Amino acid sequence: SKRLPVDPIERNYVRTVNGACFSRVIPTPVTNPKLVAYSLSALSLLDLSEDELQIQELVEYFSGNKILPGSEPAAHCYCGHQFGYFSGQLGDGAAIYLGEVINSKNERWEIQLKGAGLTPYSRTADGRKVLRSSIREFLCSEAMHFLGIPTTRAGTCITSDSKVIRDIFYDNRPKEEFCSIVLRIAPSFIRFGSFEIFKTLDQITGRVGPSVGRHEILYSLLDYVIETFYPEIHKNSNSQLHKYTDFYKEVVLRTARLVALWQCVGFCHGVLNTDNMSILGLTIDYGPFGFLDMYDPNHICNGSEKKLGLMTTQPEDENFIEELFDTMEKSGADFTNTFLCFSLVDVSDVEKFLISLNVTKEKIIENCYSLEVLLNTCDPNLSPVQLQTFLAIASANPEIIEQLGRAGIAIKRVLSQLEKAESLKSMTEESKSENDRLIWTEWLNKYKARIEKDMHSYDGDAASYYKNRIDIMKANNPRFILRNYIAQEAIEKAENGDYAAVQNDRYCFKILYKLKNNKAEEETFNMTVTFVNLEMEECSLDDENGLFTAMRCYPAKFAIRLPCQLRVFIVSVEFSLPFTIIVKLQQFPLLIVCSSLLMFF
């Protein structure tokens, strides 16, 4: 906003920026930019159509090679508490703000390019992002949107022939990777850390904000944010103190709701620092994020009654849910699929109730991870010397662990992993399966009693309770999440020049959003997929394995119809070409591969 101060120094070099919220900076061009993927849903926020996206000039704009007419590119100055400690000035080290768009609905959207080059806040970095991280952000931000979770959006993902050096695994084996840029869209990218540029001396780190003491800028920033994004608070507050207090309360509430929604889908942000927390309650800055596959108590600690199909809250629910998570951890249950299985419980009559509980148990056990996988998760990934050191500390002087602060917590976690591994080593796959069945039987009996208690307080018959219960669960339990290995497969293909997996993952999420609705099993949805920069000329069908392995295509559209039953073994794919192909697809757990198109079941 032009109401906020801009750094008067226009030369682009790394420095401490005092008395400003933004620094002017021009994106650094890349060589031969190429469109990897785009989201029509996100671009429609800017009133951009698919036809306009085909213009190469737009790729030049969204790669940073050209400046949009009227744009005044800038990087935002902010600070942050990182992992509990104040880090001082951080800022947009790789993201460049292009400006604001007011669309035909009178909605205000900020746009920025992530990975567009050096800024005054780049510190020791190069201002670039690479293809793998850009694809992850593109896929996840759109996935989160269609899961109904507040988030920044991703309009385009563009790569180039320009390269940077990255040490991917921090093992002193650096490699060249392609510079890539994501067009990010949000009402605002202002974050908690934007207000920390005014912070006084931190007693622990000895750092201060770059604009410490500049209270007039602090009030300008507060007033701008409240007037622009919280107009009701601005309108109804009768004093400056009440206005700022109400703003603070609303940000806390939105953030709490956001984190609760993350927990509901098993999303782990990875870098939950104040420089990555939006003042609008949006998910922002996708870095080392991940979705829970197997439940891990070190990453998530609570849940929602709605995910269990309960309509009332009871005093014992906290222990009840804690026991659920304990059962999930012990059995290695899949987080997403377990909650989906609970919707199989049919409470419309007594007989169906008992039968469906048993079916639910078997389905959950089918989706539990194997003994081998559980053992791998218990590997502390330490050298023999480190491991022996930890064990020696625990054996000789266990009291000292409590005095080591965060290091002590890490040691206790390693010791817990080792203890769990020893317990698992005494099992076989058969004994694990038997134990899984026992502990799930015990918990499901408690679930049955809890549902019966819920029904007694419900004003209606069993049939209407069952319908409402299913509706609630479908609205709160995603059938699909962005599995980490699926994102990795898309990244690997894109690094080899095949961008279809990225683009089509995105369109699948459009269907995923619809699949949460009440009649998902009975409906069929249509979608349009656009393949970008493909050069395959032949199509072949592997009847034995049921995989459609390649297709003849140029940048072209394919109309695809997907029947959406929970357990699908055959999918018909109709291509809008002079011919139609019916493709038989065998189901693989949570993934069906059709050429480069990834579909989730």
Secondary structure, DSSP 4 states (H G I P E B T S, - for coil): -TTS-B-S--S-------S-SEEE-PPPP-SS-EEEEE-HHHHGGGT--HHHHT-HHHHHHHHTSSPPTT---EEE--EEEETTEEEEE---SSEEEEEEEE-TT--EEEEEEET----TT-TTS-S-EEHHHHHHHHHHHHHHHHTT--B-EEEEEEEEEEEEEE-TTSSS--EEEEEEEEEEEES---BGGGGGGG----TTT----TTTT-HHHHHHHHHHHHHHH-HHHHHH-SSHHHHHHHHHHHHHHHHHHHHHHHHHHTEE-S---GGGBBTTS-B---SS-EE-SB--TTT-----GGGGT--S--TTHHHHHHHHHHHHHHHTBBHHHHHHHHTT---SSHHHHHHHHHHHHHHHHHTBPPHHHHHHHT-----HHHHHHHHHHHHH-GGGGGGSTHHHHHHHHHHHHHHHHHHHHT--HHHHHHHHHHHHHHHHHHHHHHHHHHHHT-SS-HHHHHHHHHHHHHHHS-S----HHHHHHHHHHHHTT--HHHHHHHHHHHHHHHHTSTTTTT-EEEEEEE--S------EEETTTTEEEE---SS-EEEEEEE--SS-S------SSSS--------BTTBEEETTEEE--
